[in-house]
Amino acid sequence: MSEDKGLTTRIDRKLSGLSNSFSKQRIFRVDHKLRSQNEVAYEPQMFSIGPYHHGKENLVKAQTYKLWYLKELLLRRGESSTERYINALKDIEDEARSWYAEEDMIGLGSDEFVEMMLLDGFFIIEFLRKYAGWCLYKEYPLNYGPKQSDPIFLNRRKMGCLFRDILLFENQLPFFILVRLFEMTKSPGGDEEENLVDLAIFPDSPLHLFFPGEKPVSLPNPTTNIAGNVGDNGDSQDNCSTSGEVNEHIKCASELRQAGIKFETANKSVSWLDIAFEKGVMKIPTLDVHDVTECVFRNLIGFELYMINGLYDRRYIIDYVTFMDSLIASSRDVEKLRRQKIITKWLGDDEAISSVFNGLVKEVETYTGNDVFCYSRVFKQVNEYSSRRWNIWRAHVMRNYIENHWSIMSIVLLSLTFVQTIFSILQFENE
């Protein structure tokens, strides 16, 4: 009986340590299959945000920057203590912990956890305030501009590391924590943005802050802005079936070009996820490829895999990467897309870009044979067009003859010779 009681106590203790609802979990650890493809892509280089990487030896130095930003905030507001903010965070500590899928693995006591939320939260908020002021005014505004001695803004490497690290899937704070701290430190009657989303998101770069626009834009639902009407041009694609569907594939860019399909850059006003095919022309928005592109995509893919709510939910990032992976089979395909300014590269050579896209969805199940796939219509249209013999023959003629002006002259002379021969035969018969 005593053994049974011990087992009961052990199981009850495990149950009491679990969150009441899985639905609250928003911040996960990356699956080992994804991590095995490129572990570095998921690890912060300099700045830990949240509990998963907190206290790691290579990230401890950055804690000084967080303390420095907090001190600046207090001085600006004429405050000498953090008591008000700590009390507010203590009240919502349990809710914040429930957002982490591996809550039992965090290993931080109450005081440590609240201190982490305080330093990390204000660090992000103050950085966004400074960065927005710097981008909007092209100078250092009195209130929020980075001072001449700011160790992050004066060092490109640190700035790049911060941009990268705050986008990592595991390196996150619950958003409501940031909102609470942001609202508590807004300047009354000032011209600061009304909400945190406006402060963080710029029109030229809805997913990150690498290339800010001239002024912020209100985005009440960032996901809607990013996704747009991807793949369906506004038409409803309900009642989709994923069972028994065979994945549909398209050929790479080089082979599609041989089949007569042209590539053009899409209108700059559309989302870079919005790809269309019409009358033999595939229009794709320009994508800037940088040294952090792989890292960003891998973390967005990880986020999307965990946040999908149902079988019929669309996977915008995964589908976009799957589409690009289909187009790019080698460096030749990258070259063709680059010549059309569909890809602009800031990363090595064409072979490096090809390797990035060919490896992003290696351990991800992709579905291209049903209407839930964002580009199912594009795939079908492309395959129908490229399978027509007339289009293939016309592309062959255009590629081998028409595009060469000497070939054009040869065809003209050949045609004239043919016509002259016909007339000679007709004249001979009449005589």
C-alpha positions in Angstrom: 0.0 0.0 0.0 2.8 2.4 0.8 4.3 1.9 -2.6 1.0 2.7 -4.2 0.7 5.8 -2.1 4.2 6.9 -3.2 3.3 6.4 -6.8 0.0 8.3 -6.4 1.9 11.2 -4.8 4.5 11.3 -7.6 1.9 11.3 -10.3 -0.2 14.0 -8.5 2.9 16.1 -8.2 3.5 15.9 -11.9 -0.1 16.7 -12.7 0.0 19.8 -10.4 3.0 21.1 -12.3 1.2 21.1 -15.6 -0.5 24.2 -17.1 -4.3 24.0 -17.0 -4.6 24.4 -20.7 -2.4 23.6 -23.7 -4.1 26.5 -25.6 -2.2 29.1 -23.5 1.1 27.8 -24.7 2.6 30.1 -27.3 6.4 29.9 -26.9 7.9 26.5 -27.7 11.3 24.8 -28.1 12.3 23.9 -31.7 11.7 20.3 -32.7 15.0 18.3 -32.8 14.5 17.4 -36.4 14.4 21.0 -37.4 17.2 21.9 -35.1 19.4 19.1 -36.6 19.4 20.8 -40.0 21.1 24.0 -38.7 21.3 24.3 -34.9 23.0 27.7 -35.1 20.0 29.2 -36.8 18.0 28.8 -33.6 20.6 29.9 -31.1 21.0 33.6 -30.0 24.4 35.0 -30.8 24.5 37.8 -28.2 21.1 38.6 -26.6 18.9 36.2 -24.7 15.2 37.1 -24.5 13.0 35.0 -22.3 13.9 32.0 -20.1 15.0 29.3 -22.6 18.4 30.8 -23.2 18.7 32.9 -20.0 22.0 32.7 -18.1 24.0 31.0 -20.9 27.6 31.9 -20.5 28.1 33.5 -24.0 25.1 35.7 -23.5 25.7 37.0 -20.0 27.7 40.1 -21.1 24.6 41.5 -22.9 22.8 41.8 -19.5 24.8 45.0 -19.0 23.2 46.6 -22.0 19.7 45.7 -20.6 20.5 47.3 -17.2 21.9 50.4 -19.0 18.6 50.8 -21.1 16.5 50.4 -17.9 18.5 53.1 -16.1 18.1 55.4 -19.1 14.3 54.8 -18.9 14.1 55.6 -15.2 16.2 58.8 -15.6 14.0 60.0 -18.5 10.9 59.4 -16.4 12.3 60.9 -13.3 12.0 57.7 -11.3 14.4 56.2 -8.9 12.9 52.7 -8.3 11.6 49.8 -10.4 9.1 48.8 -7.6 6.0 49.9 -9.6 7.0 47.7 -12.5 8.1 44.7 -10.4 4.7 44.7 -8.6 2.9 44.8 -11.9 4.9 41.9 -13.3 4.5 39.8 -10.1 0.7 40.0 -10.6 1.0 38.4 -14.1 3.9 36.0 -13.5 1.8 32.9 -13.5 0.1 33.8 -16.7 3.5 34.6 -18.3 4.9 31.2 -17.3 1.9 29.4 -18.8 2.8 30.7 -22.2 6.0 28.6 -22.3 5.5 25.0 -23.4 8.4 23.8 -21.3 7.4 25.7 -18.2 8.8 22.9 -15.9 12.2 23.2 -17.6 12.7 26.9 -17.1 14.4 26.5 -13.7 14.0 30.2 -12.6 12.5 31.1 -9.2 9.9 33.8 -8.9 12.3 36.7 -8.4 14.6 35.6 -11.2 11.7 35.2 -13.6 10.3 38.6 -12.8 13.7 40.2 -13.1 14.2 38.5 -16.5 10.8 39.8 -17.7 11.6 43.3 -16.4 15.1 43.6 -18.1 14.2 41.8 -21.3 10.9 43.6 -21.7 12.2 47.1 -21.3 15.3 46.3 -23.3 13.1 45.4 -26.3 10.7 48.4 -25.8 13.5 51.0 -25.4 15.4 49.6 -28.4 12.2 49.9 -30.5 11.6 53.4 -29.3 15.1 54.5 -30.2 15.1 52.6 -33.5 11.8 54.1 -34.6 12.9 57.6 -33.7 16.2 57.1 -35.6 14.4 55.8 -38.7 11.6 58.4 -38.7 13.6 61.5 -38.1 16.9 60.4 -39.6 18.5 61.9 -36.5 18.6 61.5 -32.7 15.4 62.9 -31.3 15.6 64.4 -27.8 13.4 61.7 -26.1 14.0 58.4 -27.8 16.9 58.8 -30.2 20.0 56.7 -29.5 22.5 58.8 -27.7 26.0 59.2 -29.1 27.3 56.7 -26.5 24.8 54.0 -27.2 26.9 50.8 -27.4 24.4 49.0 -29.7 23.7 51.7 -32.2 27.4 52.6 -32.5 28.3 49.0 -33.4 26.9 47.4 -36.6 27.7 43.9 -35.4 25.8 44.3 -32.2 22.9 45.9 -34.0 22.8 43.0 -36.5 22.9 40.4 -33.7 20.0 42.1 -31.9 17.9 42.2 -35.1 18.6 38.5 -35.6 18.2 37.4 -32.0 14.8 39.1 -31.3 13.3 37.1 -34.2 14.3 33.7 -32.9 11.5 31.2 -32.2 12.7 30.3 -28.7 14.0 33.8 -27.8 10.7 35.4 -27.0 8.6 37.1 -24.2 4.8 36.9 -24.1 3.5 39.9 -26.0 1.1 41.0 -23.3 4.2 41.5 -21.1 5.6 44.0 -23.6 2.3 45.7 -24.0 1.9 46.1 -20.2 5.3 47.6 -19.8 4.9 49.8 -22.9 1.6 51.2 -21.6 3.1 51.9 -18.2 5.9 54.0 -19.7 4.1 56.0 -22.5 4.7 59.7 -22.3 1.4 61.5 -21.5 0.4 63.9 -24.3 3.4 63.0 -26.3 3.5 62.0 -30.0 4.6 58.5 -29.3 2.8 55.7 -31.2 -0.5 54.5 -29.9 0.4 50.9 -29.6 3.5 48.6 -29.7 2.7 47.1 -33.1 2.9 50.6 -34.7 6.2 51.1 -33.0 7.7 47.8 -34.2 6.3 47.3 -37.7 7.2 49.4 -40.8 5.6 49.2 -44.2 8.7 48.1 -46.1 9.3 45.1 -43.9 6.2 43.6 -42.2 8.1 40.6 -40.8 11.1 42.3 -39.3 13.0 45.6 -38.9 15.8 45.2 -41.4 14.6 47.8 -43.8 12.3 50.3 -42.2 10.1 52.6 -44.1 9.7 56.4 -43.8 6.9 56.3 -41.3 5.1 53.6 -39.3 1.8 52.1 -40.3 -1.1 50.7 -38.2 -1.5 47.0 -38.5 -4.2 45.7 -36.2 -3.6 42.2 -37.5 -0.1 41.7 -38.7 -0.8 38.2 -40.0 -3.4 39.5 -42.3 -1.0 42.1 -43.7 1.7 39.6 -44.2 -0.5 37.0 -45.9 -2.8 39.1 -47.9 -4.8 37.0 -50.3 -2.0 34.6 -51.0 -2.6 32.2 -53.8 -6.3 32.5 -54.2 -6.6 36.1 -55.5 -9.4 36.7 -53.1 -11.5 33.7 -54.0 -12.7 31.4 -51.3 -11.2 27.9 -51.2 -13.4 26.3 -48.6 -14.4 22.6 -48.4 -10.8 21.5 -49.1 -9.9 17.9 -48.8 -6.4 16.8 -47.8 -7.0 13.0 -48.0 -6.0 11.1 -51.0 -4.5 14.1 -52.7 -1.3 13.6 -54.7 1.3 16.3 -54.3 1.6 18.4 -57.4 5.0 19.7 -58.5 6.3 22.3 -60.9 9.6 22.3 -62.8 12.5 24.5 -61.9 12.9 28.0 -63.3 15.3 27.0 -66.1 13.0 24.2 -67.4 9.9 26.4 -67.1 11.7 29.1 -69.1 12.3 26.4 -71.8 8.6 25.7 -71.8 7.9 29.3 -72.7 7.1 30.7 -69.2 8.5 34.2 -68.4 9.3 35.6 -65.0 8.7 39.1 -63.9 8.8 41.0 -60.6 5.3 41.7 -59.2 4.0 45.1 -58.3 5.9 46.5 -55.3 2.7 47.2 -53.4 1.8 43.5 -52.9 3.0 41.2 -50.2 6.1 39.3 -51.1 4.1 36.1 -50.6 1.6 37.1 -53.4 2.6 35.1 -56.5 0.5 35.0 -59.6 0.5 33.3 -63.0 -1.3 34.7 -66.1 -0.9 34.2 -69.8 2.5 32.5 -69.6 4.0 35.1 -67.1 4.8 34.3 -63.5 4.9 37.4 -61.3 6.9 37.1 -58.1 7.7 39.9 -55.7 11.3 40.7 -55.1 13.1 38.9 -52.2 16.3 40.3 -50.7 18.5 37.4 -49.6 20.9 38.2 -46.8 23.2 36.3 -44.5 20.3 36.1 -42.0 17.6 35.0 -44.5 18.0 31.3 -43.7 17.8 32.0 -39.9 14.7 34.1 -40.3 12.9 31.6 -42.5 13.8 28.6 -40.3 12.4 30.3 -37.2 9.3 31.4 -39.0 8.8 27.9 -40.3 9.2 26.6 -36.7 6.7 29.1 -35.4 4.2 28.2 -38.1 4.4 24.5 -37.5 3.6 25.0 -33.8 0.9 27.6 -34.2 -1.2 25.9 -36.9 -4.6 25.2 -35.3 -6.1 22.7 -37.7 -5.6 20.5 -40.7 -7.1 23.1 -43.0 -5.1 26.1 -41.8 -2.9 27.7 -44.4 0.9 27.7 -43.9 1.9 30.8 -45.6 5.7 30.8 -44.9 6.1 27.0 -45.4 4.2 27.2 -48.7 6.2 30.2 -49.9 9.5 28.4 -49.2 8.1 25.2 -50.8 7.3 27.3 -53.9 10.8 28.8 -54.1 12.4 25.5 -53.4 10.5 24.1 -56.4 11.7 26.9 -58.7 15.3 26.6 -57.5 17.1 23.3 -58.3 20.6 24.8 -59.0 22.6 28.0 -59.3 21.3 28.3 -62.9 17.8 28.9 -61.5 19.0 31.5 -59.0 20.8 33.3 -61.9 17.6 33.4 -64.0 15.5 34.8 -61.0 18.3 37.2 -60.1 18.4 38.6 -63.7 14.7 39.3 -63.5 15.3 41.0 -60.1 13.0 38.5 -58.3 16.0 37.7 -56.1 18.4 40.3 -55.0 21.4 38.8 -53.3 23.5 40.0 -50.5 24.7 36.5 -49.7 27.6 34.9 -51.4 27.1 33.4 -54.8 24.1 31.8 -56.6 25.1 28.3 -55.4 24.9 29.5 -51.7 21.3 30.8 -52.3 20.4 27.6 -54.0 21.6 25.6 -51.0 19.7 27.7 -48.6 16.3 27.2 -50.3 16.9 23.5 -51.0 17.5 22.9 -47.3 14.8 24.9 -45.6 11.9 22.4 -45.8 14.0 19.2 -45.7 12.5 18.0 -42.5 9.0 19.5 -43.0 6.1 17.7 -44.5 4.8 19.7 -47.5 1.4 19.4 -49.2 1.0 20.8 -52.7 -1.8 18.6 -54.0 -4.7 20.3 -52.2 -6.4 23.7 -52.1 -5.0 24.4 -48.7 -1.6 24.9 -50.3 -1.4 28.6 -51.0 -0.1 28.2 -54.5 -2.2 25.2 -55.7 -3.8 27.3 -58.4 -0.5 28.6 -59.6 1.0 25.1 -59.8 -2.0 23.8 -61.8 -1.9 26.8 -64.2 1.8 26.5 -64.7 1.6 22.7 -65.4 -1.3 23.1 -67.8 0.6 25.9 -69.7 3.9 24.1 -69.9 2.4 20.8 -71.1 0.9 22.3 -74.2 3.0 21.4 -77.3 2.4 24.7 -79.0 3.9 26.7 -76.1 6.9 24.4 -76.0 7.4 24.8 -79.8 7.0 28.5 -79.7 9.4 28.8 -76.8 11.9 26.8 -78.8 11.6 29.0 -81.9 11.8 32.2 -79.8 14.8 31.0 -77.9 16.8 29.6 -80.9 15.8 31.9 -83.7 13.8 35.0 -82.9 16.0 36.2 -80.0 19.0 36.3 -82.4 18.7 39.0 -85.0 20.8 37.0 -87.5 18.4 34.2 -87.1 15.5 36.6 -87.8 17.2 37.6 -91.1 17.7 33.9 -91.9 14.0 33.2 -91.3 12.9 36.2 -93.4 15.2 35.2 -96.3 14.0 31.6 -96.0 10.4 32.8 -96.1 11.1 35.0 -99.1 12.8 32.1 -100.9 9.8 29.9 -100.1 7.3 32.4 -101.4 9.4 33.0 -104.6 9.5 29.3 -105.2 5.7 29.0 -104.9 5.2 31.9 -107.3 7.7 30.3 -109.8 5.8 27.0 -109.7 2.5 28.7 -110.2 3.8 30.8 -113.1 5.3 27.6 -114.7 1.9 25.8 -114.4 0.1 28.8 -116.0 2.5 28.8 -118.9 
